[in-house]
Amino acid sequence: MGKSALQEETISNSRYYIVGNNDVWKMQFKDSENGQHKSSKEAASFAIAAAQKLGMRGERAHVCVLDDDGRLRCKWSYNRDRHLRRSTLRLLAMS
């Protein structure tokens, strides 16, 4: 039995943000900051692990990283169909 259109719309769209500079990077989720990391890649690894847990529970989860131009870019997603974006494999391979 599939989900109704209303149920589909109520699925949360959680976002983890990786922000910082040089050697201090933080993972922000909702209204809290979690830990300090030495690199954006290290912080992204922690964010991906947390977001993946949400994704496996059926939530849409995204990890966004601050780029060199000061813009947030989506680097990882787990969508409602439980498919990882291809960028996930590249990001995890670099960790």
C-alpha positions, 0 to 999 in steps of 0.5 A: 500500500503506497503513501497518500499525496498528503503523507508524501508532502509531510516528509521532512527535508532535513539539511546539514550545513558544513561551514567554517574556514581554514582549520575550523569547520562545523556541522549545523543542523536545525538550530544547533552546531555539532563539533569542530572539525579540522577540514570541510571533508571531515565535517562532511563525513560526520554530516553524511553519516548523520543524514544517512540515518535520517534517509534510511528512516524515510526522510529526505536528507541533504548535506550542504558545504560552503564553497570557496565563493561563499555559497552553499552547495548540496554535496550529498542527498538521500531522497524519498526514493532512498537513492543516493546521489552519485556525488555521494560515492565521489565524496566518500571516496575522497574521505 
